[in-house]
Amino acid sequence: MSSPVSNFDYEKINNTAKKLFNTFNSSKIDHREMYLFSEILLRKQKDLKLPNVKWVQDELEISFTKLKAMIDSLEERELVVKITSEKDQRIKYIDITEKGAEFFHKLVHHTSRAFF
């Protein structure tokens, strides 16, 4: 019986992990931001309401101060935008920009290549 370790091309996985690390590091993107991107894109695909700031704070389990810094940074890099609710001006939704979606798809492409 073969070991599960031998079922993968670890050289390919390692090379992809290195590319991902370098991309995340140079882009200053972390796993929370990638999760936010994927959540936004999933909701858009399913025609659901975009996540609001409060949902993101609760889901990522981070302080409002850290969340604000994260969203401000993503906005400065033109990866996301905040949209004010038409019904309640206090509610801010987070949407991904075209640049943000392209970046997310690039990372997903690199990741999927490691396993297929």
C-alpha positions in Angstrom: 0.0 0.0 0.0 1.4 3.4 -0.9 1.8 6.2 1.5 -0.6 9.2 1.0 2.5 11.4 0.9 3.6 9.9 -2.4 0.2 10.7 -4.1 1.1 14.3 -4.7 3.6 16.2 -6.7 5.1 18.1 -3.8 7.7 19.9 -6.0 4.8 21.4 -8.0 2.9 22.2 -4.8 6.0 23.8 -3.2 6.7 25.9 -6.3 3.1 27.1 -6.3 3.1 27.8 -2.6 6.2 29.9 -3.1 4.5 31.9 -5.9 1.5 32.4 -3.8 3.6 33.5 -0.8 5.4 36.0 -3.0 2.2 37.3 -4.5 0.5 37.6 -1.1 3.6 39.2 0.4 4.2 41.7 -2.4 0.6 42.6 -2.6 0.2 42.8 1.1 -2.9 40.5 1.0 -3.7 38.1 3.8 -6.1 35.2 4.2 -8.9 37.3 5.7 -8.9 39.6 2.6 -8.9 36.6 0.3 -11.9 35.2 2.2 -13.7 38.6 1.9 -13.0 38.6 -1.9 -14.4 35.0 -2.2 -17.5 35.9 -0.1 -18.2 39.0 -2.3 -17.8 37.1 -5.5 -20.0 34.2 -4.3 -22.7 36.5 -3.3 -22.6 38.3 -6.6 -22.7 35.0 -8.5 -25.8 34.0 -6.4 -27.3 37.5 -6.7 -27.3 37.9 -2.9 -26.8 41.1 -0.9 -23.2 42.2 -0.6 -21.6 41.7 2.9 -21.8 44.7 5.1 -19.1 46.0 7.4 -20.6 44.6 10.5 -21.0 41.1 9.0 -17.3 41.2 7.9 -16.2 42.2 11.4 -18.2 39.4 13.0 -17.2 36.8 10.4 -13.5 37.6 10.5 -13.6 38.1 14.3 -11.5 41.3 14.2 -11.9 44.6 16.0 -13.5 47.5 14.2 -10.2 49.3 14.2 -8.4 46.4 12.4 -11.4 46.0 10.0 -11.3 49.7 9.1 -7.6 49.6 8.5 -8.0 46.5 6.3 -10.8 48.0 4.2 -9.1 51.4 3.9 -6.0 49.6 2.6 -8.0 47.6 0.1 -9.8 50.7 -1.0 -6.5 52.6 -1.4 -5.2 49.8 -3.7 -8.6 49.9 -5.6 -9.4 46.3 -4.8 -12.7 47.0 -3.0 -15.2 49.9 -2.6 -17.7 50.7 0.2 -21.3 51.3 -0.9 -23.7 53.1 1.4 -27.1 51.5 1.8 -29.9 53.4 0.2 -32.3 52.4 3.1 -29.9 53.2 6.0 -27.0 55.5 5.5 -25.2 53.9 8.5 -24.9 50.6 6.7 -21.9 50.2 4.4 -21.6 47.2 2.0 -18.3 46.0 0.6 -17.9 45.3 -3.1 -14.9 44.1 -5.1 -13.6 46.1 -8.0 -12.7 44.7 -11.3 -9.0 45.0 -10.3 -9.7 43.0 -7.1 -11.6 40.3 -8.9 -8.7 39.9 -11.4 -6.2 39.6 -8.6 -8.4 37.0 -6.8 -8.8 35.0 -10.0 -5.0 35.1 -10.6 -4.4 33.6 -7.1 -7.1 31.0 -7.5 -5.5 30.0 -10.9 -2.1 29.6 -9.3 -3.5 27.6 -6.4 -5.6 25.2 -8.6 -2.5 24.5 -10.8 -0.8 23.0 -7.8 -3.3 20.3 -7.4 -4.4 19.5 -10.9 
